[in-house]
Amino acid sequence: MNQTLQKDIKALNELSLVRYLTILGYTPVHSGDDSTLYRMYLDQKDLQDMLIDHEANEFIDIAGNRKGNLVDFACLLFGITPEELCSNIMPYRIDLLMRQHTPQEVIA
């Protein structure tokens, strides 16, 4: 993996996963101080529970036993690689959407 790609991935992973899910239109099933629980379709399969750890800014796919950060989540959701995500980010709207919303507009 080249340094530019590593830098891009690091920058994306610093963005809030909860905020990104909110912007994409996902509504939590439950939200607490430490974590937020979502019920959603991952991999175009069955409805699954996904927990976001606020401190680590990582997701845990409870049934699938997968976890990761924002880039891992976007790659899982859209069925792409990190290289594909970073080479043409506009279809996945991470950067653009994150800049358009202020923290007051989303669930923390």
Secondary structure, DSSP 4 states (H G I P E B T S, - for coil): --HHHHHHHHHHHTS-HHHHHHHTT---SEE-SSEEEEEEESTTSSEEEEEEETTTTEEEETTTTEEE-HHHHHHHHHT--HHHHHHS-GGGTHHHHHHHS-GGGS--
